[in-house]
């Protein structure tokens, strides 16, 4: 069977889709690039916030409206885990639904291929980019009042280190130049086995196992769980980049209490530990604006916290009530217009801080991982290759534009000539290029 898979949502869903595809390839089914070429249309959905739900249902509706007779549509993942009936009401023509992490069951329902396609039975994934995501755990034990993930994914469970190392070696053999470690809470890795420093140990084992992968990046740390051992590992391991994504969610202790998130004191302590150990560390965080009961005074506390800490990278969301979570039933739901106005103020401040951070890089030499298959064209008509420095994570942060034509997956030594709010403008320097 020829299948076309659409993946929505976060990087963790990207990992799940790769596992689904591995199961389908094991049944000798063939991936195709266009929906009209497929016998089976698969959508791996996201159900984290309302906007993600709407996008997932919209994609399924579009595929359903344009499918030809005989094509099947199967909807899987987080949204169908918590709202299967809602999805089926929205698109009655769906052929089947599966919840989260049922990849082998999905492949079994499709069965073995009835035709023989030229698909090598191999453990090597096909990477469409030089970065690969390594999901180190799933589920979550944190009590955040706004989050539906524990309902979708269940209790936190760490992936066995031997399996993760084998997966990392597989990606390295496939040519990955960056491994991005993801989880609902990466710093919880090993806690289910009683290991407080499980993440640090895993980083050390991965760094040794795949020295040929120049960048290992850590996402989704939990404030208060950044240990001195973790900071030391990030500071000393040669291929762990000095970058940490630590979603803090707000800058007001009263809002954080309603969210059941760690206090600002714990957040500040984690930041201090990391900056003391890794002076060049780039810190990324995420904030939610318009949480139930958020006052103008609490919102201004968030802005002051951003100014105090000068986070290099900031993402923000407007609060979206999720049925079944405590926050959805809280009094003081904030008007949508107020949420949007506050979101604009957060992002305006974040842009100013990001621009200052990028300008501080002017004149410095950096490694740029090239991601573009074909060069773009600058305003002057010259070719420009698109990539990222260690300061930017794939898909969520900025880009580095390097003059000239450079191969996708190569790492180019470049000088920063100029800065934009989110991006860097660079020229290659006379240094060896790592292919």
Secondary structure, DSSP 8 states (H G I E B T S, - for coil): -EEEEEE-SSHHHHHHHHHHHHHHHHTT-EE-SSGGG-SEEEEEE--SSHHHHHHHHHHHHHHHHH--TT-EEEEEEHHHHHHHHHHHHH-TT--EE--TT-HHHHHHHH-S-SS-------S----SSSEEEEE-EE------TT--HHHHH-S-EE--HHHHHHHHHHHHHTT-SEEEEE-SSGGGTTGGGT-TTHHHHHHHHHHHHTTT--EEEE----TT---HHHHHHHHH-TTEEEEEE---B-S-HHHHHHHT---HHHHHHHHHHHHHH-TT-EEEEEEEES-TT--HHHHHHHHHHHHHH--SEEEEEE----TTSGGGG-S----HHHHHHHHHHHHHHHHHHHHHHHHTTTT-EEEEEE--SS-EE-TTS-EEEEEE-TTS-TTTS--EEEES---TT-EEEEEEEEE-SS-EEEEE-SS--B-
